[in-house]
Amino acid sequence: MLNVSSLSKLYGKKTILKDISFSVQPGEIIGLVGENGAGKSTLLHILATLQNPTKGSISFEEKMYSKDKKYIRKRIGFVPQDIAIWEEFTVEENMVFFEKLSWNRQTKEQLHQLCLDMNLKKWKEPVKTLSGGMKRKLNLAISLIHNPQLLLLDEPTVGIDLKSRKEIGLYLKEQAARKDKIIIYTSHDMDEIINLCNRVVCIGEDPFYNELLISSGKEVITF
């Protein structure tokens, strides 16, 4: 379980996050929504151990972020909004390169199968020749090489075609359901959030998000 308790983040005198508390069970996909600047990416960076909170605590699998950061980092997969792959490399070369940096060893066959599971079939092609949707799939595949149990996704489908969005969504649902992964997912596409996520954390008091999500029947936690 992931447990976030009374989390706050300040930059100087500016409050970015204030008293955020929620828990997530294995197998759940949690949507994270809010206006631009509300603090969604900051919260993801804190959960990814890339930033420290000003106040509050986080635990994952009964390990505290403040004490067991090395263990927790091995259990996290983080996909930033910006695509972080080598354009001149092939898909195969990217997967092999990032496997060398991974906590968990994988064979080339296992890496290839991971891509195939995501319907990413262009194994030998240079990344620069791929569509935006294929690049997003590769970015996600790289984050899964070490089989993380906590997957943090910052708008992983922004700017891509509907078919790729649906394929990524179906794959994430399968990962959560079959492998008990915790997935936290940000998106400005409310249809995507409603269709994909079990519950939603809404940062900020924008009535648009609250009314739309509540009318959908989703459980919404608002801060």
N, C-alpha and C positions, 0 to 999 in steps of 0.2 A: 504494500500500500504506500502511496505517496500522501504525505500530510504536510500541509502548509498552514502555519499558525501565526497570526497577527503580524504578517509580513509588511514592512514599510521600506521605501527607498526614497532617499532625499539626495538631490544634487545641490550642494550649498544650502540655500534656504528654500529651494523649490521642491515640493513634494510630488513625486512621480507616482508612487504607490502608497496607499494608506490602509493599514489593518486588513490585509487580504488573508482570508482563512478558507480553506476547503480541503477535502480529502478525495482521493481517487482510488478505486479498487482495481486490481488486475482484471483485464478484459474490457475496461471502459475506454471510450473515446470521449474526451472532453473538448468542447469548443471554447475558444477564447475570443471574445469580440469586444468592440469598443471603437470609438472614433480614433482617427489618426492623432497620435500624441497622448493617448490615454494611458499608455504604459504596457501594452501587450508584449512588445518585443523585449522591453526591459525585464518583464516577468519571466519570459522564456530564457533570457540570458542568465538570470539568477538561477532558474531551475537547471540550466545546463552547466552550472558552476563557473560561468565566465565572468560573473559579477557577484559581489557580496551584498546582501541586504543591509540596510541601515539598522533595522530592528526586526525582531521576529525569528522564527526558526523553521527549518524544513527537515523532514526525515523521509527516507525511502528504504523500504525493506528493513525497517527498524534500525537503520543506521542514520546518524545525524550528519547533515551536511557540514556542520562546523567542525566535526571530529574525524569523519571517515570519507573525506573528499576523494581520495585515490580509489577506494572501492567503488564509490558511487559513479565516478567518471567512467569506469569500465562497464557500467550498466546502462549508460545513456547513449542514445543516438540523437544528434541534433542536425536539422536541415534548415539552414538560414534562408532568407528570402532570395538572396543573391546566389546564383548558381556558381558552385566552387568546384570546377572540374577542368582538366587539361584539354583545351580545344584541339591541339595538334595530335594528341594521342588517340588511338582507337578506343572503343568501349572496353575491349579486352585489356589494353594497356592501362587504362584508368583503374579498372577493377584490381588488377594485379598490383599496381603501384600503391593503392590505398590499403590493400590487404597487408602489405609489408609494414604499414604503420598501425595496423589494427592490434587490439588486445587478443584477438582470437584467430588462430591459423585456419585457413581455408584452402582447399585445392582449387586449381583452375576450373575443374569440372563443377565444383560447388558454386564458384563465383558465376559461371555461365548459367547454371540452373537458376540462381537467384534472379538474374536478368530475365530469363525465359519466364519465370513465374510472374513477372511484372509485364509480360508481353513486350519486352525489349529484346528484339531478335537480331538487331544489327551489331553483331559481336566484333566483326573485323573492320567496320567502317570508322573513319576518323570522326570524332565528336563534332567538328565544325560542319559536317555535312548533315547532321541530324536536325530534325524539327525541334521546336521548343518543347513539345510534349515529351519527346524522347530524351532530351537533355534533363528535364525534370525527373523523369523516371530513373535515369542514371544517377542523378544527385541523391535520390532517395535510396537506391540500391547500395550506394557507397556507405550510407549511414547505417545500413543493416548488416554489413559484413561481419561485425563482431556480435551479432544477435543480441542487441540491447533489449532490455525489458521496459525501459522508459524512453519513448520516442517523442521528441519535441519538434514540431513542424511549423515554421513561420511562413505562411502563405505558399505552400508547396505547389499549388496549381495556378498561380497567378499568370495570366497572359498565355494560357495554352488552350487547345481545342477541347470541345466538350467530350469527345470520345476518350481522350487521354485523362481528363478529369474523372470520368466515370470509372475507368480502369484503375486509376490510383485509389479512388474511394473504395472500390470493391476489394482491392488488395489489402488496404488498411483494415477494413472490417474483418477480413479473414485473419490477419495477423493478431488483432485484438481477441477475436473469438477462439481461435485454435491454439494460440500460443500465450494467451493471458497477458499480452503486452498492455501497458498503460500508454495511451496516445493523447497528447495535448496538441490541439490543432487551431491555428489562427486563420481566418479568412474574412474578407469583406463580402463574400457571396453568401447571403443568408440561406438560399436554397441548399447550398452545399453543406452548411452547418446543420441545418434542420435534418437533412437526409442522412448525414454521416454520424452525427454525435449523439451520445446517450444523454448528456447533460451539457449545460452551457454556463460558463462564467462570464459575466458581463461587467466590464470595468467602465465606470462612468454612468451617469444617470440619463443618458440619451433615451427619450421615450420611444423613438423609432425602433431601436433594438429590443427594448423591453416588451413593447406591445406585440411586435411581430413574433418574437420567440414564445411569449406566453400564449398567444393565440394558436401557435402550432402544437401546443400541448407539452412542450419541452420543459423540464425542470430548469429554472434559471436562478443562478446565484449572483446577486448584484452587489457591487461595491462602488 
